[in-house]
Amino acid sequence: MAITRDEVANLARLSRMSLSEAELDALAPQLEAILGAVARVSEVAAADIPPTSHAVPLTNVFRADVTRPSLPVADVLAGAPAAEEGRFRVPRILDPEE
């Protein structure tokens, strides 16, 4: 089934696109090729193949969330350029009035 120039013009109108005469002529065979490719993909899909979202099965790769001891605060802050009241001191990035 060939896509006509009028069908392309109608699609452009529905899409609220302004196409020139040359663009209308050029797009008709391109849209026909795209629709042909989609039709070929549709032919491949078979009822005995279940739909999938990924090519390989997904598994949870996260480890269990287990509480364990962390570094002492003094050791962590020892490598910081600035510390204050047991926390990292960083430059202000927000206006205090906001």
N, C-alpha and C positions, 0 to 999 in steps of 0.2 A: 504494500500500500504506500503510495508516494505521498509525501507531505507537499501540499500546494503552497504557493506564495500567499494566497489568501488566508490559509490556515496560520501561517507564520505571522501575517499582519494581525489576525485576530488574537493570537497569543500575545503579541507585543502590546496590543491595545489592552487586554486583560491584565497584563503585567505593568501597565502604565509606562511602557518604554517607547521612546521615539526612535524609530529605525528609518534609515534612508532607503530609497529604492534598491540601491546596490546591496545593502545589508539584508534586505528581505530576500533578494535573489540568492545571496550567498548562504543564508541560514537554512533555507529549505532543504538542500541536500545534506547539510550537517546534522540537522535534527532527524532526518530520515535515517542516517547512519547510527545515531545514538539510539533511536527507538529500535532499530534492527539488532543492535548489540544487547539491549535489554531483553528483547524477545528471545534471543539465543540463550541467555542466562536462564530465563524462565523455563525453557524447554529442558534444561539440564536437571532442574529440581524434580525430585521424584518423591512419591508418597512414602517409600520405605526408608528415606533418609530423614532422621529427626532434625529439626531446626536447631542450630547452635549459635552462640554468640562469640565463641572463641574456637580456634582450630585445635587447641589442646585443652584438656581438663584443667581447671584452676583449683589450686589448693591453698589453704591459708599458710603463708610463709612466716607469720609472726610467731614469736616465742611466747610462752605463757608469761603473764605479767607477775613477776615475783619480786617482792620487796627484799632489798639487800642493803647492806651498809654502804654509805656514800663517803666521799672524802671529807675530812674535817674542814670547816669553814676557813680556818686560818690557812690551810694548804691551798685551797681554791683561790682565795683572795691574794695569796702571795704573788701570783703571776699576773694580777690585774694592774693596769696602769694607774688606777685610782679606786679606792674603796672608802666607804663611809657607813658607819653603823652596821657593820657586818654584811654589807651589800656592795655590788659593783656600782661605782659612780660613773655615770655617763653624761655626755652633754645634753642639755635640754633641747628638744626638737619641737615642742609645742609651745605656743604662746600661753602664758599662765592665765590670760583673760579668756581663753576659749573653753 
